[in-house]
Amino acid sequence: MLLSICCRYNPVDGIFTAPVTGTYVFFWLNTNKDRSFMNTELVKNAVVFGKSMSDSYNHDDYAASSNTAVLHVKEGEEVWVRCGTWHSAVIAGDFYSTFSGWLLYEG
């Protein structure tokens, strides 16, 4: 059963769809490059449940921030990370920014 739970993330659009109803833990890390900034939001069905902000706007260095949220998610509901309203539109890829989640308990 664990394999079917792990396989509901769509790598094309970055959206996780809950395969079962339960309590999930979500973690995300956003990293931005020199002289940029990025705020991100964890969203479930278009409602924001968490935010994170990384800022290296006034210096040459990467900046990173992360957050964790524990959410009750019903089967079929969607969870994703998006950039918020305040950002310079530059985020580091190459595995420097991540999004993960796992089922804490079903029901």
C-alpha positions, 0 to 999 in steps of 0.5 A: 500500500505504501507504494500506491500512496507515494505515486500520487505526485505529478512531476509535470505540474507539481501537484500532489493528489491525496490517494487516501483521506488522512493526516499528511506531513508536507515539507518544502524548501525554496532556494534562490540565487544571488540578488533575488528573493522568493516567498512560497506558499503551501496550498490545499485546494486554493487555500494557503496553509503555510508560507516560507521566505528566502531573501538574498536580494542585497547580496551575492549568495544563495538564500534558503528557507523551509517550512513544514505543515501537517494537514488533514487531506481528503482523498482526491484533494490537491496540495502544491507549492506556489510562489507568493505575491512577493518575489523576483521570479528567480528560484534555484533548481537542480534539487536546491528547491524541494517539495515532499510529503508523507502520510502520517496516519490514515483516516 
